[in-house]
Each structure stands twice: as C-alpha cells, then as structure tokens.
C-alpha cells in the first residue's frame, strides 16, 4: 500500500535495535482518517471471505482492529495480557514474547467470545518474529474456530515471523513489507 509506505517514510522513526516507531499515526496516537484507509484495504483484500470476528492483542492492535471491524460489521475480540477479576469462567491461553517489551506474556481470551463456528480474521500493527501472531492463531485453533487470515499493517519481512506463519498455512496480508531499515532512516519496501 503506497500510501502507507509514504506515511512510514514521512513520519516513522528508526531507533537502535531495529525498532520502527510509528506511534504518531498507528499505535500511540492514531490518525483515524488514515486508519480508515487501512480498514478499507483490509476489506478489499479479504472481500468474499466469511468473517465473524476480528481478533487482536492488547494494546496496539485494538484501535486498528476496531476500524477494520466496521468494514466487516463484526465484533472485535482482543486477547488480554493478564487475567483480571472481570474475566469470569474458562479462558483460552497462549504465551507470546514481546520483541519491544523484552518479556513473555500469557495472553487470554474468554471462551465466551471465541467459538468453534467462528471464522476469525486477525488484525495487528506489526509482524516481526511472529510470536504474537502464533499466540493468537493458537487461541483460535484451541477454540476449534477457523483462522481466515491475518491482516498486518507493517511486516518486517527481513525477520522470520512472516515465513513462520505462512508456513503454518495461514494467509498473511501485510500492507507494508519492509525489506530493510538502517539507523540513518533509509527504509526499503518489498513491492
């Protein structure tokens, strides 16, 4: 998506450790008008697929998932990173390792919100090593639901996550696929 690539080049910041910050429009401050274009593109890419739920992980994916869900007219379920007192009953759990936070989380979805007849589209902001995406796929499969695919805003294609998930047989549609980044701000995208 050329519009997204231009926005990343214009507003993205590269930090030590191969960190791309897009927090001015994706995952801290959200440019809603721009995210609507993201939602339309995911709708176009998954047009014709039966989708009953959008699944994401807290926190950065929630805003994007909500906008995308409007185009599919389905609810958003988000995996929580900690069990709270207001999650009653049985839950599906999985572990994910956060590249940016340098820690492992147990992610949780209440069994009340994910069922065997669901057809689930995963939406997330980034795909790098694939841990979050694999954790979400596990939750869906544990529920005996169907993984329709994954919609990723930005994929670091030079890292292993995209290949890992595609090799699992999951359709991954990434709107911007980064081939390489350098600390001086150069970003190359895969067309």
Secondary structure, 3 states (H helix, E strand, C coil): CHHHHHHHHHHCEEECCCEEECCCCCCCCCCHHHHHHHHHHHHHHCCCCCCCEEEEECCHHHHHHHHHHHHHCCEEEEEECCCCCCCCCCEEEEEEEECCCCEEEEEEEEHHHCCCCCEEEEEEEEECCCHHHHHHHHHHHHCCCEEEEEEEEEEECCCCHHHHHHHCCCCEEEEEEEEEECCCCCEEECC
